[in-house]
Amino acid sequence: MAARRIDGRRLWDSLMALASIGATAKGGVCRLALTELDRQARDLVVRWASEAGMTVTIDKIGNVFMRRRGRNDSLPAVMTGSHIDTQPTGGKFDGNYGVLAGIEVVRTLNDLGIETEAPIEVAFWTNEEGSRFVPVMMGSGVFARAFTLAHAYAAADVEGKTVQGELERIGYIGTEEPGAHPVGAYFETHIEQGPVLEDHGKTIGVVTGVLGIRWYDCTVVGMEAHAGPTPMALRKDALQVATRLMQEVVSCARRHGPHGRGTVGMVQVHPNSRNVIPGRVKFSIDLRNASDALCEAMDADIRGTAARLAAESGLAIEIVPVSAYPAQPFHPDCIAAVAAAATALGYSQMPVVSGAGHDAVYLARLAPAGMIFIPCKDGISHNEIEDAQPDHVTAGCNVLMHAMLEMAGVVS
Amino acid sequence: MAARRIDGRRLWDSLMALASIGATAKGGVCRLALTELDRQARDLVVRWASEAGMTVTIDKIGNVFMRRRGRNDSLPAVMTGSHIDTQPTGGKFDGNYGVLAGIEVVRTLNDLGIETEAPIEVAFWTNEEGSRFVPVMMGSGVFARAFTLAHAYAAADVEGKTVQGELERIGYIGTEEPGAHPVGAYFETHIEQGPVLEDHGKTIGVVTGVLGIRWYDCTVVGMEAHAGPTPMALRKDALQVATRLMQEVVSCARRHGPHGRGTVGMVQVHPNSRNVIPGRVKFSIDLRNASDALCEAMDADIRGTAARLAAESGLAIEIVPVSAYPAQPFHPDCIAAVAAAATALGYSQMPVVSGAGHDAVYLARLAPAGMIFIPCKDGISHNEIEDAQPDHVTAGCNVLMHAMLEMAGVVS
């Protein structure tokens, strides 16, 4: 069993060929969802799938399913996939790796003459990045009925072009009802987009789940006054109160470890003048953790600290929720299959969580799901310098193949 | 002696008449330096001075000196003054009060038939506000040789119009060499522009000096990374380090009380995105205190904390001085004259410092100087809603008259 290996060179060559569509001067890829470049990339992947003997169906939101028959073809498919749209200054691996790893698995099964009990499918989901159209993870979101097809169709880019219109224009508006496609299990291979595997020197991240996310806008209102004539005791300095709450965002995440995350990414100071005590400070809060209960506990901590700071300072502090995603643990069977595959193949591994969203989050609502992470250089992603080592790319794909075979069953 | 009182109604009427030149809809004044409106205001004040029997000289930077003879007219004048230019959204009292209080003193001396030993002069200094041309306190700065006439002449507004050209255009470029004018003592009456007198319920602030100012730009450089996939322990969050230093700016000012002031007024976060850990934060630091030694001690504290935070976090912290003004204590004789006048007149009083710069700061380099503060509503200045009570306006002017008579000597 462990002797079955994918062709790492073929996979790498496919990645580089796909990355040439929308290639940027700095070595990245700019291929926004539903553009002409996206169409070219879709056509290439579909051609590869056809060449590998797969059949192709497209649903109404443009998700593409490429299928290799199983011996018992009425079983729900063991599916893998990801996305091939990129950020405006994206890299070669984000999303594309997960799709082409699936294609490579099928090519290898063909080469080795392996038949599976359940069918194998490789999917690419429309507009995962959300750079051109919101919401993000659009195709998998419609598929999982997180929001309606009509909502997605109506989404428009800055020029007013809609998702529906652009799907029609590039010829990827299918006939299948989104979500009608049965899924037996779902795996997604992805670069980590963080620094943990590299920091620990591990090849495979066995992803146990995706962090829940809470976004807020916080506003502290004090009183503008001249920096010179106003003694410290008579100030209502909005920034000084805001910075204490910003500190708490980080402290709170550390207290609720190991997966707690707290970030203030955006700050706006009014009037933002060198010699004026700030009268109003608005800032974003991003809280994440591995369970909804932990997210809730962090929410309570932040609100408690804000209430205490407001009482102490006499300044008004308002915290407004902006959006929230529940934590999504992956299925024990899928987690176990990934871990067992890595062990059988002799790769170093560790359990990790995903701090970012992926299509697998929505698929996990429909079927047992799991993810496989490989390291990316310096943890950098959503950047043209995003990079991954060929050995790691190969290893992740081998793990994917073994985990899928475990779930699909090999006809002996 | 204490029975000599100015005419508060006449002073108030003059203030309101001057405020009508450049009056704004919200009750303030917009009369930028060396504009047509400034010329109209200058002409009005000069006319009032002439009507009060004063002689007028103008120096090359447009400072105007209005003189009432003394019995011994060769003595250096006991001078008072301020400015009549305003902020774009300025109030009726800032500067204007100090000039018109001087005019009212002369009118009162005329009414009461009082002759002084030394001559009395009332000055208004060009471009104190610095809203249209930098540097601020331009006229008094050239007069005190803080910078050259050529430097001031070359200053241009956003349209490229220079101070020299605008002085010529409005007819206020004089022939006297700036600084050639002898000054025996200088007083300046001003609204406090802060909340201290109002907070203490006092009518007269006996100003003991002007705080020294240190301005810096501070930059903290970390590493941008995604808020989701990056665990707390692997972050280089520039904002979290910056906010600790921002806290220290305030703590440091409190430690170096009672006159220590520390303000972060301006903050710029990069890339300023909700789900990206800030990679770079730039912010301003404004430190003030009553002596240069205390300013120096605060500087050392901030730099020490920055060095400690840099060592602890591994992030680079750069602190660049932007500008500095030395602390300027006022002359004991002038401070005593103001305090004695307030006592003799029966006004409540307290010693205060000025946290903002005034023309008196430069004059104090040339002659014994002092200032008289009166409360302003809610400590608000540089704002169209700037306000002062008629009783306080009258009180400050009475104190000015008695202090000037003390220094000039009354011919009995």
Chai-1 contact restraints between the chains, C-beta under 6 A:
chainA,res_idxA,chainB,res_idxB,connection_type,confidence,min_distance_angstrom,max_distance_angstrom,comment,restraint_id
A,Q193,B,P229,contact,1.0,0.0,6.0,A-B,restraint_1
A,G194,B,P229,contact,1.0,0.0,6.0,A-B,restraint_2
A,G194,B,T230,contact,1.0,0.0,6.0,A-B,restraint_3
A,P195,B,L234,contact,1.0,0.0,6.0,A-B,restraint_4
A,D199,B,L234,contact,1.0,0.0,6.0,A-B,restraint_5
A,A227,B,T263,contact,1.0,0.0,6.0,A-B,restraint_6
A,A227,B,D286,contact,1.0,0.0,6.0,A-B,restraint_7
A,G228,B,R288,contact,1.0,0.0,6.0,A-B,restraint_8
A,G228,B,G355,contact,1.0,0.0,6.0,A-B,restraint_9
A,G228,B,A356,contact,1.0,0.0,6.0,A-B,restraint_10
A,P229,B,Q193,contact,1.0,0.0,6.0,A-B,restraint_11
A,P229,B,G194,contact,1.0,0.0,6.0,A-B,restraint_12
A,P229,B,G355,contact,1.0,0.0,6.0,A-B,restraint_13
A,P229,B,A356,contact,1.0,0.0,6.0,A-B,restraint_14
A,T230,B,G194,contact,1.0,0.0,6.0,A-B,restraint_15
A,M232,B,A253,contact,1.0,0.0,6.0,A-B,restraint_16
A,M232,B,R254,contact,1.0,0.0,6.0,A-B,restraint_17
A,L234,B,P195,contact,1.0,0.0,6.0,A-B,restraint_18
A,L234,B,D199,contact,1.0,0.0,6.0,A-B,restraint_19
A,L239,B,V264,contact,1.0,0.0,6.0,A-B,restraint_20
A,Q240,B,V250,contact,1.0,0.0,6.0,A-B,restraint_21
A,T243,B,T243,contact,1.0,0.0,6.0,A-B,restraint_22
A,T243,B,M246,contact,1.0,0.0,6.0,A-B,restraint_23
A,T243,B,Q247,contact,1.0,0.0,6.0,A-B,restraint_24
A,M246,B,T243,contact,1.0,0.0,6.0,A-B,restraint_25
A,Q247,B,T243,contact,1.0,0.0,6.0,A-B,restraint_26
A,V250,B,Q240,contact,1.0,0.0,6.0,A-B,restraint_27
A,A253,B,M232,contact,1.0,0.0,6.0,A-B,restraint_28
A,R254,B,M232,contact,1.0,0.0,6.0,A-B,restraint_29
A,T263,B,A227,contact,1.0,0.0,6.0,A-B,restraint_30
A,T263,B,I277,contact,1.0,0.0,6.0,A-B,restraint_31
A,V264,B,L239,contact,1.0,0.0,6.0,A-B,restraint_32
A,G265,B,S273,contact,1.0,0.0,6.0,A-B,restraint_33
A,G265,B,R274,contact,1.0,0.0,6.0,A-B,restraint_34
A,G265,B,N275,contact,1.0,0.0,6.0,A-B,restraint_35
A,G265,B,V276,contact,1.0,0.0,6.0,A-B,restraint_36
A,M266,B,N272,contact,1.0,0.0,6.0,A-B,restraint_37
A,M266,B,R274,contact,1.0,0.0,6.0,A-B,restraint_38
A,V267,B,V267,contact,1.0,0.0,6.0,A-B,restraint_39
A,V267,B,V269,contact,1.0,0.0,6.0,A-B,restraint_40
A,V269,B,V267,contact,1.0,0.0,6.0,A-B,restraint_41
A,N272,B,M266,contact,1.0,0.0,6.0,A-B,restraint_42
A,S273,B,G265,contact,1.0,0.0,6.0,A-B,restraint_43
A,R274,B,G265,contact,1.0,0.0,6.0,A-B,restraint_44
A,R274,B,M266,contact,1.0,0.0,6.0,A-B,restraint_45
A,R274,B,S284,contact,1.0,0.0,6.0,A-B,restraint_46
A,N275,B,G265,contact,1.0,0.0,6.0,A-B,restraint_47
A,N275,B,D286,contact,1.0,0.0,6.0,A-B,restraint_48
A,V276,B,G265,contact,1.0,0.0,6.0,A-B,restraint_49
A,I277,B,T263,contact,1.0,0.0,6.0,A-B,restraint_50
A,S284,B,R274,contact,1.0,0.0,6.0,A-B,restraint_51
A,D286,B,A227,contact,1.0,0.0,6.0,A-B,restraint_52
A,D286,B,N275,contact,1.0,0.0,6.0,A-B,restraint_53
A,R288,B,G228,contact,1.0,0.0,6.0,A-B,restraint_54
A,G355,B,G228,contact,1.0,0.0,6.0,A-B,restraint_55
A,G355,B,P229,contact,1.0,0.0,6.0,A-B,restraint_56
A,A356,B,G228,contact,1.0,0.0,6.0,A-B,restraint_57
A,A356,B,P229,contact,1.0,0.0,6.0,A-B,restraint_58
